[in-house]
Amino acid sequence: MPRVRSGMLTRGGFVRLQIPSQFDMLDLVQVVSDQMGHLAAMDDDTIHWIGVAVRESVINAIKHGNREHPGKRVTVEFAFTPSHNPTELVVRVTDQGEGFDPQAIANPLAPENMLKSSGRGIFFMRSFMDDVSLRRAADGGMEVRMVKKLAGGA
């Protein structure tokens, strides 16, 4: 069963989901992602593309990070920062896997990778968000941090 923690679900708040490594949890993550976009008064296109980036990140965490292990969880956190006058929506996706070297990610636009059926998730995240960083999480696993700037900084 997923656990949801929220702090004042307003533009100054946050939502944290802890979900099992199951692809059927993607719809729950999508609903929360969409709601955060609506709270920020984002247009439907922006909300859609943020959702694609978040979904790709969670798929990677389940498939590659946790290797679909039923006992491992994925944490997805949405937060408006700074909390007093938000200018960004920050999304963090953390898995409990072994991690990887972000520098070793293949370029999906390289000719030898163009026809591959996978390998574009991080490329999509970087295309749809204003900033994306990947790092080892403090307690193991990988953390993907994605930032979308809010229009007008409000």
Buried (B, 14 or more C-beta within 10 A) or exposed (E): EBEEEEEEBEBBBBBBBBBBBEEEBBEBBBEBBBBBBEBBEBEEEBBBBBBBBBBBBBBBBBBBBBEEBEEBBBBBBBBBBEBEEBBBBBBBBBBBBEBBEBEEEEEBEEEEBEEEEEBBBBBBBBEBBEEBEBEBBEEEBBBBBBBBEBEEEE
